[in-house]
Structures are given as structure tokens and as C-alpha cells.
């Protein structure tokens, strides 16, 4: 009997393996908790009193009350970015190129400045230079009338001091990898040190410098706490969006949705502008000959250390002020010259729930982010496709999304059944995961790129199944980088205010919300105690990251 010819098997377009299931599940979560909420506020921005209209957009661009907030935001963020570059660029050059002492200590202090929440810096400067600040009173006593820290100039100052480490970190890394032969060629052609810096070094580091500048601008643009504490009636866009949403809650928050869309549009536009500028000024070079450290003469070293010392000293003033004042006795809103633990006793008596909530929610969020960072980074790096590239792009959207926008979008999307999450702790954890996952993903993908594929291939060739190879080999190798990124995400989570202030209910209050409330009710002692708890948590976390990272440094 003649054998029948076998029909060729149809090749399956899709295989139901573990990694494809991870990709699909992640995609569904991103669509539900990110795309769907953003789509909701986009639609809501066109509805006013139940009618489809462009009225809210017309109001924004014609009424100074609204467009003035955007003008203020752009003014503050632009100047803060420029001043941050003016401080961070020389600091990075000194630290990267010159042989000066105490580099590790200085580096840690600079990173500590970046990781502490901006509104704590604002609160500290208010204690010093506010209307009744102790430096303000001191200057008045000696006959010097100083301008209060409140206002746009105060916001610019706080943002500059808070965010210049972005410039320092990005630029110092770039300066260490420049091929020294390029600068040597410039010198051989007769360029002075200033000409070499202006025509060779700065153009070479422009991509990383612009990335640092983007981070400063975005962080300033999205911040809620500093403008709220220091504005005194001066509106910026995140504050206006929050106030419009709160005032219209329960009716039709069309203007809040419109302001949220404006915030998101400006953020993404700045991101695309930065990428466009980088694409036009990108240089390829070898890093085979990194520049050697320059030994300074004693006088030169003194002035270099003086500059570094002034910058870092001013940067840590807010931390020092908060910690010191937390141990002072208060008489109403005024600190008296007597040490006391009353503020800590009052904190533990009045707001212990806020402390517990903060660390609980952050820990739950980080547990999810560690798992997501391990799995999703593997999908993006090792199983790259158009589908995973889209997933990676969607996950990175919150990287440029102001927390106020995220909070408003989640409430608009999940305030009715079947997903009535508003007012619960779950919506806070979701917000933290969405907002901070890009940072964990970045550290996870960076460490995975450094792991040679041959390690996994060797394991598989010895008979270990691919899935077991991932969990027994790849995940173990990735864990130090993932944990370092996760701890830093945890630090920024416990310090998060902009999304929390929109999403919290009375029972889900956190330390940042409690500090915000205490400052506004002039309970400065308890505010300082709560801020110190955050600062100490940040310092301990930074030490842990340094230990985990070892000689590689802090992965920011």
C-alpha cells in the first residue's frame, strides 16, 4: 500500500510559551492602567457640561489665569535648567578631570541631594529665608532687608539646588569616556584650554548634557510640592490642574483634564525636541584612551575644592536644617533654642498610620517592580520585536508624565464599578508602580545588556531548560543591578507627593502628605520630624545601594 505523502505542517504564527504570556499580560496591564486612564482624560477634556466642545481649550489659550500658569512653569523650569547647567557642568569637570581628595564622599553627598524630595528643600529654605525665617530675622536685626524666599525666584533657587546633580551625573560619566586623542589633537593645533573646552569637549558631551538638562526641566516642570509651598498665589501648571480637579470633583472636571493634557503635551514635546537636537549633534568616538587625571598645583586645588565645597555645602543645607530643627522645642510655629524629642513623640502619637502606610505601600510596589523589571527587561532585550518595542515605549511614557496628571487620570478612570479603586491603597500602589517602573526597567535592561548571551547558551547546551536557565542563571546575574535600581525607585516612591496628594484618602495618607499638611498648619516641628524620617531612610537606602553596587557606583 502506497504511503500517503505527508502534508507540510503549518507554521504557527504565535507560540504560547512563558515569555509570550508575560508580554501579553504586561501589555494588558499597561493598556488598563496607563493607556485607558490617559484616553479617559483626553476624552474628558473635550466634554463640558455633558457636551462635546473645545470650550476648555479656548479658555486656556484666551484667559491669562490659565495660560499664565503655563508661562510661569516654562519660565521657572527654563531658568532652573540653565542655572543647573552653570553649576553642574563645572562641578562635573572638576570631579572627572582633576585629582582632588574626598571624591567618594562628595559624590555620595551630591546623590543624596538629588534623592531627597524637592518640597523638603523648599520647606527648609522657608525655615531659613521665609517671612519669619531665622536667617531673615537675623538679617533684619543687623539692618539688612532681604527679600522673602516665596515666589518664582524661590522656586528657581530650590529647583536649581535640588536638580543640578542630574547634570553632574550625566556629564561626569561622559567626560570620563571621551577619547583623549581628540582633545590632544585640538591642543596640537594651538587651541587654548578654553577653546578646547568650547569647540571639542562640550560638543562631544552635548548628547549627555542635553539628557541631564531634560531631566532637570522635566523634574522641575512636574514638581507639585515646591510651587505649592512657595508660590503664595503664583500658579504653575501642576498646581492649577490639581486645584481645578479638586474644585470640580463630583461634577465635570473638564478643565483639569485639559490642563493635564497640556502638561503631558509640553512634557513629550520637550522630550522630542531634545532627541531631535541630539540626533543632529551626535558624535561617534572610541573610548580606548580615556583622559588621565590632571594633578593640580596647591593653589589650583584649593580653588577647585572651594568651588566644590560651596556647591555641596549649600546643597546639604536643607537636609542639615531639617534634621537639626526636628530636635528643637517649638512654641507654636516658632522654634526655641532648646533641644527636645517632643516633635517625634507627637508624630508617633498623631500620624503613626502615615509612616506605616508609606513604607508598606512602597515595599509592595517595589516587590512588583523587581519581578516586572526582571521579566520585562528580558522580554525587551532578549526577545526583541516590534511588539516588545511598543511595550517598552508605553512603559517609558510615565518617565515624562507629571505625577499630577497620572493621579487625575487614575481617578477619572477608576472611580466607578467595576474598578472603583479611588480612595483605596491599591490605587496608590498602582500609581507608584506605573510612575517608578521606568527607572527599574532602565537599570534592569542596562545590566542585562552586560550579560553575555553565551552564559545562557552554555547552560542550555548542558541540558538545562531555557526557563530554568533564566531563573537559575540569568536572574541571579541580573539581581544586583535590579535591586540597586529598585532601592532607588523605593527611595523616590517614599518621597512621592505629586501623585499621592491627588489619590490619597484620610486612611491612606503618607509621610509626604503629612509633611505637606503640617507645614500648611504651621506645625513645623512635626513636619521636620517627619522629613527627618524620610531623610534618614534615604541615607540608609543610599548606603545599601552603594554596598550592592560595589565599585560600579550608584546606578542613577
Secondary structure, 3 states (H helix, E strand, C coil): CCCCCCCCCCCCCCCCCHHHHHHHHHHHHHHHHHHHHHHHHHHHCCEECCEECCHHHHHHHHCHHHHHHHHHHHHHHHHHHHHHHHHHHHHHHHHHHECCCCHHHHHHHHHHHHHCCHHHHHHHHHHHHCCCCHHHHHHHHCCCCCCCCCCHHHHHHHHHHHHHHHHHHHHHHHHCCCEHHHHHHHHHCCCCHHHHHHHHHHHHHHHHHHHHHHHHHHHHHHCCHHHHHHCCCCCCHHHHHHHHHHHHCCCCCHHHHHHHHHHHHHHHHHHHHHHHHHHHCCCCCCCCCECCCECCCHHHHHHHHHHHHHHHHHHHHHHHHHHHHCCEEEECCEEEEEECCHHHHHHHHHCHHHHHHHHHHHHHHHHHHHHHHHHHHHHHHHCCCHHHHHHHHHHHHHHHCCHHHHHHHHHHHCCCCCCCCCCCHHHHHHHHHHHHHHHHHHHHHHHHHCCCHHHHHHHHHCCCCHHHHHHHHHHHHHHHHHHHHHHHHHHHHHCCCCCHHHHCCHHHCCHHHHHHHHHHCCCHHHHHHHHHHHHHHHHHHHHHHHHHHHHHCCCC
